[in-house]
Amino acid sequence: MSGSERQVTADDLDRAVQLATAAMREVPLERWSAKAGSLEWDCWETVEHLGDDLFAYAVQLGPRRPPADREVPFVWHSRRPGGPANAVHADRAAGVAGLMEVLEASGALLVAMVRTTPPEVRAHHVFGASDPEGFAAMGVVETLVHLHDLAEGLGFDWSPPGDLCSRALARLFPHVPVDDDPWRTLLWATGRVELPGRPRLVEWRWYGEPRP
C-alpha cells in the first residue's frame, strides 16, 4: 500500500462505528447479559466500555494543549466489582436503541476531533503519544475487536472489511507480519485467536507513535 492507502481516516472510524451499530441494533434485550467472548464483562458493559474508549480518545485531543504525560482527568468508575471503569454509562431504561445511540454519539465525538485537530498535535496514550490519525486507528481497532467479543456473546456473525483491518494494522501494529487475512491477523495481534505457527498472545500492545 502507498502512504495514502495506509492512512487511517475519520471516515474509516465512522464506517467502523456504523457497521458495529448496524450489527447489534436488532439483538433482543434479553441477550445482553451474556458474557462478551473471553472478557469478564457482559455484552452491555462491553458496549459501554467501547463507547467510553471512543469518548476518552476524543477528549484526549480536546484541550488546546493536550496533556503529554497523563489522561484528561475525568472520573472513571465501575458500577460493580470487576466491571469496566467508565466515564460513559448508558441508561438501561433506554434499551438497546439507547445503548446504540450512546455508542454512535461517542464515535461521532472522536470522528469530529480527528477531522478538526491539526495533524501535528500529539496527545498522551499509554502505548505512545499519538496524533489524530493514531487515535482514529485506535478507535477502529477497539470497535472491530470488541465487536468480535460481542458477536461471540450475542450470537451474530462479524467479519469487518479487510481494508479497515489492513490500515489499522499498518498504523498501530507495524511489528506484526500480515498474511492474506488481515482480520484474523488483527485478532491475533490483539490476543483473541491463534494462527498457524503463531500461538495466541497472552500479552499484546500497539504502537501509537506517528509513522514516518
Secondary structure, DSSP 8 states (H G I E B T S, - for coil): --HHHH---HHHHHHHHHHHHHHHTTS-GGGTTSB-TTSSSBHHHHHHHHHHHHHHHHHHT-SSS--SSS------B-SSTTS--BS----GGGHHHHHHHHHHHHHHHHHHHHHHS-TT--B--TT--B-HHHHHHHHHHHHHHHHHHHHHHHT------HHHHHHHHHHH-TTS---S-HHHHHHHHTTS--BTTB---SS-----S---
